[in-house]
Amino acid sequence: MGCKHAGGSTLVRALLQCRQAVSGVVLHAGYSIAIRRTRCKRLQKKMLAVFAKSASLMKALAGNAAATVMKSPGVRTITTTGVDVSTRMNAVARSTRVVGAWVLLLPIGHVAWASDEACLRLREAASPGVAVTDATPVGPDPLWWSPRGMVPPVSVSTPFCRVQVRLEGRIGMELWLPTANRWNGRLLGLGVGGDAGVFNYGDMARGLAAGYASVSNDSGHKSSEAHWMMRPEAVADYTHRSQHFMNQAARVLVGAYYGRPAHHAYFLGCSGGGRQALKEAQRFPADYDGVVSGAGAPAMPEMSARHLSQALFEMGNAEGAMTESAWTLVASATVASCDPDDGVVDGVVEDPLLCHFDAAALQCKPGQESGCLLPAQVATVKRFYSPLRDEAGREHDRGLVPGVRTRPGPPSPLLLPMFGEGAHHDMAWKAEQFDMASDLALVDKEMPELRADDPDLRAFADHGGKLILYQGWLDPSVAATYTIDYYEKVLGRLGRQRATTMMRLYMVPGMLHCGGGAGASSFGGAHDSVATGDPAHDVLSAVVDWVENQKPPQAIRATGRSFPGRSRPLCPYPSHAHYKGTGDAEDAASFECR
């Protein structure tokens, strides 16, 4: 009976298992050997005695390492193929033959891979504010599944050291360390969206597969904590501190595990994670060498005020309230009006700022009852697409771009705690009490670090940092103009020449919030499970190439899930893709940036 090994894949398991499971031992290569047999305890004792004499083969003996034990009466020999096993293994096989069993090498499953001594030693690591609560070697067999985080559990197929940490006694952190032979020498920090309280396991799995030491944190509270914004330390952790604490702790643990520090560090996030990315570049410029921020909501207070005011307006104006079908009508009419502007009709408006569409064209004509908007709905669209104004008429943004739809229904559950608990410190505060002018001022007073719109990136530039921003044109949560306005403010603060040596902005046609939509929205951003690792197709790899090889990113090729087979170039803003006039209109090569 032979067994084959193919890069950690599960080996042949074809024999009848014994009824009683026992503990086993662990090989240096990350495999467990265990035995299941009627007389398990006696056999285990004999096996441990044999392995204890084979120090060259074993790196550790672990009585609590779980594995599988096989029984096969009559089997006299064992063969292995593709596994570097010393001749001592043959002696082990001969020793087990006297009890009528054979030994099968099996990859570690989702149980602990206890041979990684460096991982186990991290349990004893301690520094001010950093407490390692557990460090567990994990060897997928064939897959290990994460707990639920920002997304449902994700699978991992490569071995790693899972380190669980508590920072400052309250911030949860997880660090996933690939084995030394898989590590690319880099640290990857990963942001968390919404009101946080969870880990970004999805992007951690992606980073781990690419060889990064990947780290995420819960921003200082758990999603199950209903009123965390009543705690000032939790607000400070959420707005800016937790990511910096995470970076500092991860650097220490990475050095302890590998015996050398990460040669570069990067950060990737979208939505709330994109805001965290911006805060790192602005507030802690030495934390990361390259930062990728998607839909970062630089002006989060104004963005939140817009969402709350829009929801309140519709709640008080039933006739003008927009249904999902009404917004679909507006979006479709906008595309029909402006789609050809980029030289090809493909269901996507390349640059909505160049699109001039009047919702009044959709107003119902006398006798028309469908496929149109009521006069009150036309007024709602025009109000929402216009600049946001407070009670005194002061403008706080420049409005939404044509074709974008807003969030239907009641206010986002994040808005009430932000204004009520974070600003007013009042759990009984109601949305109807909202006063835009005074409440925006109060947010700035009580939560000054919530903003991520500081354009002074000189320290980040001096550090050699590179920043890539990306934003969906049709994002209903973070208005595209917020990200564009921040980009232009940085140009003004640093000067265009200096700013363009360290910053790029990619506006994504047709993309909604952090992904999805009718456009080509897969390009290696946060939460993108099909990242390629190619700088020409992958925004994370593009910033790495920029930092380490001094190659500024140009157009990045994106693919579309809504239109399989379609690809488009994402052009550095303010240029946009335009069809050349010849070639396959589904292929990015047929477009150029203008």
RAMO-V332486 format. One record per residue. RES is the residue in three letters. PHI is phi in degrees with one decimal (999 if undefined). OMEGA is omega in radians with two decimals (* if undefined). BURIAL is 1 if it has 16 or more other ideal C-beta (glycine too) atoms within 10 Angstrom, else 0. Layout:
BEGIN
<<RES:PHI:OMEGA:BURIAL> <RES:PHI:OMEGA:BURIAL>>
END
This chain:
BEGIN
<<MET:999:-3.14:0> <GLY:-110.2:3.04:0> <CYS:-137.8:-3.07:1> <LYS:-111.9:3.11:0> <HIS:-121.2:-3.13:1> <ALA:-135.9:3.05:0> <GLY:58.6:3.07:0> <GLY:93.0:3.11:1> <SER:-71.7:-3.12:0> <THR:-66.1:-3.13:0> <LEU:-85.1:-3.12:1> <VAL:-58.9:3.07:0> <ARG:-125.8:-2.96:0> <ALA:-120.7:-3.05:0> <LEU:-102.2:-3.14:1> <LEU:-66.4:-3.12:0> <GLN:-81.9:3.05:0> <CYS:-71.2:-3.05:1> <ARG:-87.0:-3.04:0> <GLN:-114.8:-3.13:0> <ALA:-91.1:3.09:0> <VAL:-134.3:3.08:1> <SER:-75.6:-3.10:1> <GLY:-132.0:3.11:1> <VAL:-128.4:-3.00:1> <VAL:-126.7:3.12:1> <LEU:-91.0:-3.13:1> <HIS:-64.6:-3.10:0> <ALA:-81.5:3.09:0> <GLY:91.3:3.12:1> <TYR:-115.3:3.09:1> <SER:-108.5:3.03:1> <ILE:-121.1:3.11:1> <ALA:-145.0:-3.02:1> <ILE:-134.7:3.08:1> <ARG:-121.4:-3.04:1> <ARG:-160.2:-3.12:1> <THR:-55.1:3.12:0> <ARG:-99.4:-2.98:0> <CYS:-64.9:-3.03:1> <LYS:-64.1:-3.14:0> <ARG:-65.3:-3.14:0> <LEU:-68.4:3.11:1> <GLN:-62.1:-3.14:1> <LYS:-61.2:3.12:0> <LYS:-65.0:-3.11:1> <MET:-64.7:3.14:1> <LEU:-62.5:3.12:0> <ALA:-64.1:3.13:0> <VAL:-66.6:-3.08:1> <PHE:-68.3:3.14:1> <ALA:-62.0:3.12:0> <LYS:-82.9:-3.05:0> <SER:-109.0:-3.08:0> <ALA:-62.2:-3.13:0> <SER:-68.5:-3.13:0> <LEU:-88.4:-3.04:1> <MET:-97.4:3.00:1> <LYS:-106.0:3.11:0> <ALA:-158.8:2.99:0> <LEU:-112.2:-3.09:0> <ALA:-131.8:-3.11:1> <GLY:-67.9:-3.12:0> <ASN:-103.9:-3.13:0> <ALA:-82.6:-3.09:1> <ALA:-86.5:3.09:1> <ALA:-163.8:-3.11:1> <THR:-115.9:3.12:1> <VAL:-118.5:-3.04:1> <MET:-115.2:3.07:1> <LYS:-114.9:3.10:1> <SER:-151.3:3.13:1> <PRO:-58.6:3.08:0> <GLY:93.0:3.13:0> <VAL:-75.7:-3.02:1> <ARG:-103.6:-3.06:0> <THR:-136.8:3.07:0> <ILE:-138.1:3.08:1> <THR:-126.7:3.09:0> <THR:-129.4:-3.14:1> <THR:-128.3:3.06:0> <GLY:78.1:3.13:0> <VAL:-117.0:-3.14:0> <ASP:-82.4:-3.13:0> <VAL:-115.2:-3.08:1> <SER:-70.6:3.13:0> <THR:-62.3:3.11:0> <ARG:-61.2:3.13:0> <MET:-61.0:3.12:1> <ASN:-63.3:3.09:0> <ALA:-64.1:3.10:0> <VAL:-62.7:-3.14:1> <ALA:-62.2:3.13:1> <ARG:-64.9:3.14:0> <SER:-64.6:-3.11:1> <THR:-76.5:-3.08:1> <ARG:-65.9:-3.10:0> <VAL:-67.3:3.12:0> <VAL:-107.5:3.02:0> <GLY:73.4:3.12:1> <ALA:-135.5:3.03:1> <TRP:-131.4:-3.06:1> <VAL:-103.7:3.11:1> <LEU:-118.5:3.06:1> <LEU:-80.2:-3.14:1> <LEU:-127.4:3.03:1> <PRO:-64.4:3.09:1> <ILE:-63.3:3.10:1> <GLY:-89.3:-3.13:1> <HIS:-75.9:3.10:0> <VAL:-82.8:-3.06:1> <ALA:-63.7:3.03:1> <TRP:-102.4:-2.87:1> <ALA:-77.6:-3.12:1> <SER:-80.3:-3.11:1> <ASP:-82.8:-3.08:1> <GLU:-63.3:3.14:0> <ALA:-61.0:3.10:1> <CYS:-66.9:-3.12:1> <LEU:-61.8:-3.14:1> <ARG:-66.8:3.13:0> <LEU:-65.0:3.09:1> <ARG:-62.2:-3.13:0> <GLU:-94.2:-3.11:0> <ALA:-68.8:3.13:1> <ALA:-153.9:3.04:0> <SER:-152.9:-3.09:0> <PRO:-53.5:3.12:0> <GLY:81.5:-3.09:0> <VAL:-123.4:3.11:1> <ALA:-124.4:3.07:1> <VAL:-79.3:-3.12:1> <THR:-87.9:3.07:0> <ASP:-167.2:3.03:0> <ALA:-139.5:-2.99:1> <THR:-125.0:3.02:1> <PRO:-71.8:-3.11:1> <VAL:-123.6:3.10:1> <GLY:-124.3:-3.06:1> <PRO:-59.3:-3.10:1> <ASP:-147.0:-0.12:1> <PRO:-86.2:-3.09:0> <LEU:-129.9:2.95:0> <TRP:-114.4:-3.10:1> <TRP:-108.2:-3.14:0> <SER:-74.6:2.92:1> <PRO:-66.3:3.09:0> <ARG:-75.1:3.10:0> <GLY:-128.7:3.05:1> <MET:-62.5:-3.12:1> <VAL:-129.2:3.06:0> <PRO:-56.5:-3.11:0> <PRO:-49.7:3.13:0> <VAL:-112.5:-3.11:1> <SER:-95.4:3.10:0> <VAL:-128.5:-3.08:1> <SER:-118.4:3.12:0> <THR:-117.7:-3.14:1> <PRO:-67.6:-3.14:1> <PHE:-160.3:3.05:1> <CYS:-104.4:-3.14:1> <ARG:-93.6:-3.09:1> <VAL:-110.4:3.10:1> <GLN:-108.7:-2.94:1> <VAL:-135.2:2.95:1> <ARG:-118.9:-3.11:1> <LEU:-102.6:3.12:1> <GLU:53.6:3.09:1> <GLY:77.4:-3.03:0> <ARG:-146.6:-3.06:0> <ILE:-98.1:3.09:1> <GLY:-80.8:-3.13:1> <MET:-141.4:3.00:1> <GLU:-126.2:3.11:1> <LEU:-125.2:3.12:1> <TRP:-108.0:-3.06:1> <LEU:-110.2:3.07:1> <PRO:-66.7:3.10:1> <THR:-59.6:-3.01:1> <ALA:-56.6:-3.12:0> <ASN:-75.4:3.13:0> <ARG:-103.5:-3.05:0> <TRP:-70.3:3.11:1> <ASN:-91.4:3.09:1> <GLY:84.7:-3.05:0> <ARG:-118.2:3.02:1> <LEU:-107.8:3.12:1> <LEU:-122.4:3.04:1> <GLY:-87.6:-3.04:1> <LEU:-128.5:-3.09:1> <GLY:-83.1:-3.12:1> <VAL:-127.0:-3.06:1> <GLY:-89.7:3.10:1> <GLY:61.3:3.09:1> <ASP:-93.8:3.03:1> <ALA:62.9:-3.09:1> <GLY:86.1:-3.13:1> <VAL:-140.4:3.09:1> <PHE:-105.1:3.11:1> <ASN:-91.6:-3.09:1> <TYR:-64.6:-3.11:1> <GLY:-58.7:3.14:1> <ASP:-75.2:3.04:1> <MET:-63.8:3.12:1> <ALA:-64.2:3.10:1> <ARG:-63.2:3.13:1> <GLY:-63.0:3.13:1> <LEU:-60.0:-3.13:1> <ALA:-61.7:-3.14:1> <ALA:-88.4:3.08:1> <GLY:97.7:3.13:1> <TYR:-82.3:2.82:1> <ALA:-74.3:-2.92:1> <SER:-110.6:-3.02:1> <VAL:-139.3:3.11:1> <SER:-146.4:3.08:1> <ASN:-142.2:-3.04:1> <ASP:-93.4:3.10:1> <SER:68.0:2.98:1> <GLY:96.5:3.07:1> <HIS:-158.1:3.09:1> <LYS:-103.8:-3.12:0> <SER:-61.6:-3.14:1> <SER:-79.0:-3.13:0> <GLU:-84.8:-2.99:0> <ALA:-69.6:-2.98:0> <HIS:-121.5:-3.09:0> <TRP:-65.3:-3.14:1> <MET:-71.5:3.03:1> <MET:-80.3:3.13:1> <ARG:-99.7:-3.10:1> <PRO:-56.9:-3.13:0> <GLU:-68.0:3.10:0> <ALA:-69.3:3.10:1> <VAL:-65.0:3.13:1> <ALA:-64.1:3.09:0> <ASP:-63.1:-3.11:1> <TYR:-66.3:-3.03:1> <THR:-72.7:-3.08:1> <HIS:-161.8:-2.93:1> <ARG:-76.1:-2.96:1> <SER:-62.1:-3.13:1> <GLN:-67.9:3.11:1> <HIS:-69.1:3.08:1> <PHE:-57.8:-3.14:1> <MET:-61.1:-3.12:1> <ASN:-58.7:-3.09:1> <GLN:-66.4:3.13:0> <ALA:-67.4:-3.11:1> <ALA:-62.6:3.13:1> <ARG:-61.1:3.14:1> <VAL:-65.0:-3.09:0> <LEU:-68.5:3.07:1> <VAL:-61.1:3.12:1> <GLY:-63.5:-3.14:0> <ALA:-68.3:-3.09:1> <TYR:-75.6:-3.05:1> <TYR:-94.0:-3.09:1> <GLY:78.3:3.09:0> <ARG:-158.8:-3.11:0> <PRO:-78.8:3.00:0> <ALA:-66.3:-3.13:1> <HIS:-80.1:3.03:0> <HIS:-148.6:3.11:1> <ALA:-132.4:-3.09:1> <TYR:-134.0:3.12:1> <PHE:-133.0:-3.13:1> <LEU:-135.6:3.10:1> <GLY:-165.1:3.07:1> <CYS:-135.6:-3.10:1> <SER:63.9:3.06:1> <GLY:-58.6:3.07:1> <GLY:-66.9:3.06:1> <GLY:-69.8:3.05:1> <ARG:-65.9:3.08:1> <GLN:-60.8:3.11:1> <ALA:-61.0:3.12:1> <LEU:-64.0:-3.14:1> <LYS:-62.4:3.11:1> <GLU:-62.8:3.14:1> <ALA:-66.5:-3.08:1> <GLN:-80.7:-2.96:1> <ARG:-96.2:-3.08:1> <PHE:-131.5:-2.95:1> <PRO:-64.0:-3.13:1> <ALA:-92.5:-3.10:0> <ASP:-66.0:-3.03:1> <TYR:-131.7:3.11:1> <ASP:-85.9:3.11:1> <GLY:-140.0:-3.08:1> <VAL:-131.2:3.05:1> <VAL:-118.2:-3.08:1> <SER:-119.6:3.07:1> <GLY:-105.0:3.07:1> <ALA:44.1:-2.94:1> <GLY:-77.1:3.10:1> <ALA:47.2:-3.12:1> <PRO:-55.8:3.13:1> <ALA:-101.4:-3.07:1> <MET:-62.4:3.09:1> <PRO:-60.0:3.13:1> <GLU:-65.7:3.10:1> <MET:-59.0:-3.14:1> <SER:-67.4:3.10:1> <ALA:-63.5:3.11:1> <ARG:-62.5:-3.13:1> <HIS:-60.5:-3.10:1> <LEU:-69.4:-3.12:1> <SER:-67.4:3.10:1> <GLN:-64.9:3.13:1> <ALA:-63.8:3.14:1> <LEU:-65.3:3.13:1> <PHE:-62.1:-3.13:0> <GLU:-68.7:3.11:1> <MET:-63.7:-3.13:0> <GLY:-96.6:-3.12:0> <ASN:-135.5:-3.04:0> <ALA:-58.4:-3.10:0> <GLU:-66.6:-3.11:0> <GLY:-93.9:-3.12:1> <ALA:-63.6:-3.10:1> <MET:-93.4:3.04:1> <THR:-86.7:3.10:0> <GLU:-61.1:3.13:0> <SER:-67.9:3.10:0> <ALA:-67.3:3.10:1> <TRP:-67.5:3.09:1> <THR:-61.9:3.10:0> <LEU:-62.7:3.12:1> <VAL:-62.6:-3.11:1> <ALA:-62.6:-3.11:1> <SER:-66.1:3.13:0> <ALA:-67.2:3.10:1> <THR:-64.4:3.12:1> <VAL:-61.4:-3.13:1> <ALA:-61.3:-3.10:0> <SER:-76.7:-2.95:1> <CYS:-118.8:-3.11:1> <ASP:-55.6:-3.07:1> <PRO:-68.8:-3.01:0> <ASP:-60.8:-3.12:1> <ASP:-94.8:3.06:1> <GLY:95.9:3.14:1> <VAL:-149.8:3.08:1> <VAL:-91.7:-3.06:0> <ASP:-135.8:3.11:1> <GLY:83.5:-3.09:1> <VAL:-136.9:3.03:1> <VAL:-91.5:-3.03:1> <GLU:-67.2:-3.12:1> <ASP:-137.0:-3.09:1> <PRO:-60.8:3.12:1> <LEU:-65.3:3.11:0> <LEU:-92.0:-3.10:0> <CYS:-93.5:3.13:1> <HIS:-117.4:-3.10:0> <PHE:-126.2:-3.13:1> <ASP:-108.7:-3.12:0> <ALA:-62.7:3.13:1> <ALA:-62.0:3.12:0> <ALA:-65.3:-3.11:0> <LEU:-97.9:-3.09:1> <GLN:-65.3:-3.10:0> <CYS:-61.5:3.06:0> <LYS:-86.4:-3.14:0> <PRO:-53.5:3.13:0> <GLY:87.8:-3.14:0> <GLN:-84.7:-3.07:0> <GLU:-119.4:-3.14:0> <SER:-145.3:3.13:0> <GLY:68.7:-3.11:0> <CYS:-153.4:3.14:0> <LEU:-112.8:3.00:1> <LEU:-67.4:3.11:1> <PRO:-52.9:3.14:0> <ALA:-68.2:3.10:0> <GLN:-72.3:3.05:1> <VAL:-59.4:3.11:1> <ALA:-63.1:3.11:1> <THR:-63.7:3.14:1> <VAL:-59.5:-3.13:1> <LYS:-63.2:3.12:0> <ARG:-64.1:-3.08:1> <PHE:-71.1:-3.14:1> <TYR:-79.2:3.13:1> <SER:-84.8:3.07:0> <PRO:-56.0:3.11:0> <LEU:-75.4:-3.14:1> <ARG:-122.6:3.09:0> <ASP:-86.6:-3.05:1> <GLU:-62.7:3.13:0> <ALA:-91.7:3.12:0> <GLY:88.9:-3.13:0> <ARG:-75.2:3.13:0> <GLU:-81.2:3.14:0> <HIS:-118.1:2.99:1> <ASP:-157.6:-3.13:1> <ARG:-109.7:2.99:0> <GLY:93.5:-3.12:1> <LEU:-96.6:3.13:1> <VAL:-82.8:-3.14:1> <PRO:-58.7:3.09:1> <GLY:98.4:-3.14:1> <VAL:-76.5:3.07:1> <ARG:-112.4:-3.12:1> <THR:-100.1:3.13:1> <ARG:-71.8:3.12:0> <PRO:-78.5:3.02:0> <GLY:88.4:-3.06:0> <PRO:-71.3:-3.13:0> <PRO:-59.2:3.06:1> <SER:-58.1:-3.14:1> <PRO:-64.4:3.11:0> <LEU:-79.3:-3.01:0> <LEU:-70.5:-3.08:1> <LEU:-62.4:3.08:1> <PRO:-61.5:-3.10:1> <MET:-64.3:3.14:1> <PHE:-78.9:-3.06:1> <GLY:-74.3:-3.06:1> <GLU:-91.7:-3.11:1> <GLY:-68.3:-3.10:1> <ALA:-94.6:-3.08:1> <HIS:-87.1:-3.08:1> <HIS:56.7:-3.05:0> <ASP:-134.9:-3.13:0> <MET:-69.1:-3.12:0> <ALA:-93.4:-3.11:0> <TRP:-62.4:-3.11:1> <LYS:-112.8:3.13:0> <ALA:-58.4:-3.13:1> <GLU:-64.6:3.11:0> <GLN:-84.7:-3.04:0> <PHE:-62.3:3.02:1> <ASP:-125.7:-2.94:0> <MET:-57.1:-3.06:1> <ALA:-61.3:-3.08:0> <SER:-73.8:-3.12:0> <ASP:-73.2:3.04:1> <LEU:-65.1:3.09:1> <ALA:-64.8:-3.13:0> <LEU:-68.8:3.09:1> <VAL:-60.3:3.13:1> <ASP:-64.2:3.13:0> <LYS:-76.7:-3.03:0> <GLU:-89.2:-3.11:1> <MET:-133.0:-3.01:1> <PRO:-63.7:-3.11:0> <GLU:-89.7:3.10:0> <LEU:-67.2:3.11:1> <ARG:-68.2:3.04:1> <ALA:-131.7:-3.03:1> <ASP:-115.1:3.09:1> <ASP:-71.1:-3.09:1> <PRO:-82.9:-3.09:1> <ASP:-82.1:3.14:0> <LEU:-103.8:-3.11:1> <ARG:-62.4:-3.13:0> <ALA:-65.8:3.10:0> <PHE:-64.4:3.11:1> <ALA:-65.9:3.11:1> <ASP:-62.3:3.10:0> <HIS:-71.4:-3.06:1> <GLY:90.8:-3.07:0> <GLY:-68.9:3.08:1> <LYS:-124.1:-3.07:1> <LEU:-126.0:3.01:1> <ILE:-115.4:3.06:1> <LEU:-104.1:2.96:1> <TYR:-140.5:-3.01:1> <GLN:-157.1:3.03:1> <GLY:-76.3:3.12:1> <TRP:-61.1:-3.05:1> <LEU:-103.9:3.12:1> <ASP:-63.8:3.13:1> <PRO:-83.1:-3.09:1> <SER:-96.8:3.11:1> <VAL:-111.3:-3.11:1> <ALA:-58.5:-3.10:1> <ALA:-57.3:-3.09:1> <THR:-65.5:3.10:1> <TYR:-63.3:-3.12:1> <THR:-70.5:3.10:1> <ILE:-62.6:-3.14:1> <ASP:-61.9:3.11:1> <TYR:-64.8:3.12:1> <TYR:-56.3:-3.10:1> <GLU:-69.7:3.07:1> <LYS:-66.5:3.09:1> <VAL:-65.1:3.08:1> <LEU:-58.3:-3.14:1> <GLY:-68.8:-3.09:0> <ARG:-76.9:-3.08:0> <LEU:-92.3:-2.98:1> <GLY:90.5:-3.04:0> <ARG:-57.0:-3.06:0> <GLN:-63.1:-3.13:0> <ARG:-71.2:-3.09:0> <ALA:-62.3:-3.10:1> <THR:-75.9:3.02:0> <THR:-83.6:-3.09:0> <MET:-137.5:-3.06:1> <MET:-145.2:3.01:1> <ARG:-135.7:3.03:1> <LEU:-124.8:3.07:1> <TYR:-118.8:3.04:1> <MET:-91.9:-2.99:1> <VAL:-107.6:-3.12:1> <PRO:-61.9:3.06:1> <GLY:76.8:-3.06:1> <MET:-81.2:3.09:1> <LEU:-89.1:-3.05:1> <HIS:-81.3:3.09:1> <CYS:68.4:-3.14:1> <GLY:158.7:3.11:1> <GLY:75.5:-3.11:1> <GLY:94.7:-3.03:1> <ALA:-84.1:-3.06:1> <GLY:-88.6:3.06:1> <ALA:-85.1:-2.94:1> <SER:-114.8:3.11:1> <SER:-112.4:-3.06:1> <PHE:-151.2:3.08:1> <GLY:85.4:3.08:1> <GLY:-75.5:3.11:1> <ALA:-59.3:3.11:1> <HIS:68.7:3.14:1> <ASP:-93.6:-3.06:1> <SER:-81.0:-3.10:0> <VAL:-112.4:3.10:0> <ALA:-59.8:-3.01:1> <THR:-96.4:-3.03:1> <GLY:84.7:3.13:0> <ASP:-97.0:-3.12:0> <PRO:-56.2:3.14:1> <ALA:-77.3:-3.08:1> <HIS:-127.8:-2.94:1> <ASP:-137.1:-3.01:1> <VAL:-66.5:3.08:1> <LEU:-66.5:3.10:1> <SER:-65.2:3.12:1> <ALA:-65.5:3.14:1> <VAL:-71.7:3.06:1> <VAL:-62.9:-3.14:1> <ASP:-63.9:3.13:1> <TRP:-67.4:-3.12:1> <VAL:-68.3:-2.95:1> <GLU:-90.3:-3.11:0> <ASN:-120.1:3.10:0> <GLN:55.4:3.11:0> <LYS:-111.8:-3.13:0> <PRO:-61.0:-3.14:0> <PRO:-70.3:3.05:1> <GLN:-110.3:3.09:0> <ALA:-68.1:3.10:1> <ILE:-111.9:-3.10:1> <ARG:-78.2:3.12:1> <ALA:-114.0:3.07:1> <THR:-115.3:-3.06:1> <GLY:-117.6:3.10:1> <ARG:-79.2:3.13:0> <SER:-70.6:3.13:0> <PHE:-129.2:-3.12:1> <PRO:-54.2:-3.13:0> <GLY:93.4:-3.14:0> <ARG:-85.0:3.01:1> <SER:-137.4:-3.14:1> <ARG:-143.8:3.00:1> <PRO:-80.9:2.96:1> <LEU:-91.0:-3.02:1> <CYS:-97.3:3.06:1> <PRO:-59.6:3.14:1> <TYR:-61.8:0.24:1> <PRO:-95.1:3.11:0> <SER:-72.4:3.10:0> <HIS:-145.1:-3.07:1> <ALA:-73.7:3.11:1> <HIS:-137.6:-3.13:1> <TYR:-65.8:-3.09:1> <LYS:-72.6:-3.14:0> <GLY:107.0:3.08:0> <THR:-137.8:3.12:0> <GLY:96.8:-3.11:0> <ASP:-67.6:-3.11:0> <ALA:-70.1:3.09:0> <GLU:-94.8:-3.04:1> <ASP:-111.3:-3.14:0> <ALA:-58.2:-3.12:1> <ALA:-64.2:-3.13:0> <SER:-89.7:-3.13:1> <PHE:-121.3:3.07:1> <GLU:-135.7:3.13:1> <CYS:-88.3:3.12:0> <ARG:-124.3:*:0>>
END
